[in-house]
Amino acid sequence: MALVTRADRYRVLGFHSLSTNFVTSATHTTFQDEGLTASVTYQGNRYLRVSWNGGVYAGAGAQRVTIKLLRGSTTLFTWVSPTVVNTLVTEAYGFACVFAGPATGATETFKLQIAALTSNTAVQSSGSGSPRTLLIEDLGPQ
């Protein structure tokens, strides 16, 4: 029996990293593409994991920040931060979304969008101090 390692089980399909900050423009409660994107090709009937790591900032008082993960135009996952008050937070947040891919393999684009949750105020995703990252992995067959 062969030894199975993590490298055998989890195959990186895509990775994008940015060390710059993205700040929303007007109307801040509307989702805007924040720059992290990766186009990947994957086989059918596989489990995929998409992970995000980064910081968020709200510049005008207490605010919660919403980050949405999309595959093409389909929302896979929505993450809402704790309340952020005029503080740039780096390396503090992240999420991982695991899902069953379609029966047929595909090439699709994964991306993140960001918005203020309730108030019309500028929010940002931060690459200061540590890059914000998007990672897509193939976890194996369904």
Backbone torsions as a table, in degrees:
resi	resn	phi	psi	omega
1	MET	NA	132.3	-177.8
2	ALA	-81.4	147.5	175.7
3	LEU	-74.4	128.4	179.0
4	VAL	-99.8	123.1	179.8
5	THR	-106.2	167.3	177.2
6	ARG	-57.0	-38.0	-179.8
7	ALA	-62.0	-32.1	177.8
8	ASP	-73.2	-33.8	-173.6
9	ARG	-87.3	-40.9	-173.9
10	TYR	-113.2	112.2	-178.7
11	ARG	-107.6	124.9	178.7
12	VAL	-72.2	123.7	178.4
13	LEU	-97.7	-32.5	-178.5
14	GLY	-160.2	151.3	180.0
15	PHE	-151.7	136.6	174.6
16	HIS	-140.4	136.3	-178.6
17	SER	-134.3	137.2	177.3
18	LEU	-132.4	135.5	178.3
19	SER	-103.8	8.5	176.8
20	THR	-100.5	163.3	176.5
21	ASN	-93.7	148.4	171.7
22	PHE	-115.1	128.7	179.4
23	VAL	-117.5	133.0	179.3
24	THR	-67.9	152.7	174.2
25	SER	-101.7	-172.8	-179.8
26	ALA	-65.8	154.9	-53.3
27	THR	-49.8	110.8	-167.6
28	HIS	-75.6	-16.3	176.9
29	THR	-85.0	-0.5	173.6
30	THR	-92.9	132.7	-179.5
31	PHE	-63.9	138.0	178.0
32	GLN	-130.4	141.8	175.6
33	ASP	-59.7	128.8	-176.5
34	GLU	-101.9	2.3	170.9
35	GLY	111.8	-28.5	178.8
36	LEU	-78.9	122.0	-178.7
37	THR	-152.7	147.5	177.3
38	ALA	-150.1	126.7	174.2
39	SER	-95.6	127.1	-176.0
40	VAL	-133.5	153.8	173.7
41	THR	-112.4	129.9	-179.5
42	TYR	-137.0	159.5	179.2
43	GLN	-80.6	162.9	176.7
44	GLY	-75.4	160.4	176.5
45	ASN	55.4	46.1	178.8
46	ARG	-123.1	152.3	169.8
47	TYR	-88.4	134.0	179.3
48	LEU	-119.6	146.7	174.7
49	ARG	-123.8	129.9	176.2
50	VAL	-117.5	126.7	-177.1
51	SER	-122.3	144.6	174.4
52	TRP	-127.0	142.8	173.8
53	ASN	-140.9	132.7	179.2
54	GLY	177.3	-174.6	177.4
55	GLY	-116.2	160.2	177.2
56	VAL	-130.4	158.7	-176.4
57	TYR	-147.4	138.7	172.3
58	ALA	-121.6	123.8	-170.9
59	GLY	-91.9	-5.7	-174.4
60	ALA	-133.0	62.8	177.4
61	GLY	91.0	-174.9	-176.6
62	ALA	-60.5	131.6	-177.8
63	GLN	-159.0	148.7	171.3
64	ARG	-106.0	143.9	-176.9
65	VAL	-110.2	136.9	179.4
66	THR	-111.1	131.5	175.0
67	ILE	-120.4	130.6	-177.5
68	LYS	-115.0	132.7	176.2
69	LEU	-100.4	126.8	179.6
70	LEU	-120.3	145.3	168.7
71	ARG	-115.7	108.4	-170.5
72	GLY	64.8	-123.9	177.8
73	SER	-104.2	7.2	-178.4
74	THR	-95.2	126.9	176.1
75	THR	-75.7	122.8	177.9
76	LEU	-93.5	-33.7	-171.2
77	PHE	-161.4	142.9	174.6
78	THR	-126.2	127.7	-179.3
79	TRP	-115.7	135.7	177.9
80	VAL	-118.5	127.7	-178.7
81	SER	-73.6	162.5	165.1
82	PRO	-64.9	171.1	178.7
83	THR	-63.7	130.1	178.5
84	VAL	-112.7	128.8	-178.2
85	VAL	-120.8	102.2	175.3
86	ASN	43.4	37.4	-177.4
87	THR	-130.7	130.4	174.3
88	LEU	-86.2	119.6	-177.6
89	VAL	-111.8	123.0	178.0
90	THR	-118.4	150.5	178.7
91	GLU	57.7	20.5	-172.9
92	ALA	-103.5	-20.2	-171.7
93	TYR	-127.1	160.7	176.1
94	GLY	178.5	162.4	173.7
95	PHE	-150.4	160.5	173.3
96	ALA	-133.1	134.2	-179.7
97	CYS	-119.3	119.5	178.1
98	VAL	-108.6	132.9	-179.6
99	PHE	-149.7	159.4	177.1
100	ALA	-84.6	124.7	177.8
101	GLY	-72.8	169.6	-179.8
102	PRO	-68.7	165.2	-179.0
103	ALA	-65.5	-28.6	-179.9
104	THR	-105.7	135.3	177.2
105	GLY	-59.8	159.3	-176.4
106	ALA	-156.5	165.9	167.5
107	THR	-115.8	119.8	-176.9
108	GLU	-138.9	161.1	179.3
109	THR	-106.7	128.3	174.0
110	PHE	-102.8	139.6	178.8
111	LYS	-152.2	166.0	177.9
112	LEU	-114.9	145.7	173.0
113	GLN	-127.2	154.2	-176.5
114	ILE	-134.7	148.8	176.9
115	ALA	-157.9	158.5	169.1
116	ALA	-73.1	144.5	-176.5
117	LEU	-73.0	-48.4	-173.1
118	THR	-128.3	-33.7	-175.1
119	SER	-102.5	149.3	178.8
120	ASN	-82.5	77.3	-178.2
121	THR	-135.8	154.0	179.7
122	ALA	-69.3	135.0	172.8
123	VAL	-129.6	162.7	-179.6
124	GLN	-146.4	155.7	167.7
125	SER	-101.7	139.0	-168.7
126	SER	-108.3	136.9	169.9
127	GLY	-113.5	6.6	-179.7
128	SER	-71.9	136.9	177.6
129	GLY	83.7	-47.8	179.4
130	SER	-148.1	135.1	-177.9
131	PRO	-61.4	147.1	169.7
132	ARG	-84.1	144.1	-171.7
133	THR	-136.1	151.9	173.0
134	LEU	-128.8	125.3	-176.8
135	LEU	-128.5	129.7	176.6
136	ILE	-117.4	126.1	-178.2
137	GLU	-126.7	148.2	172.0
138	ASP	-94.9	117.6	-176.7
139	LEU	-91.6	-13.8	178.8
140	GLY	128.8	-177.7	-176.1
141	PRO	-70.4	152.3	176.8
142	GLN	-75.9	NA	NA
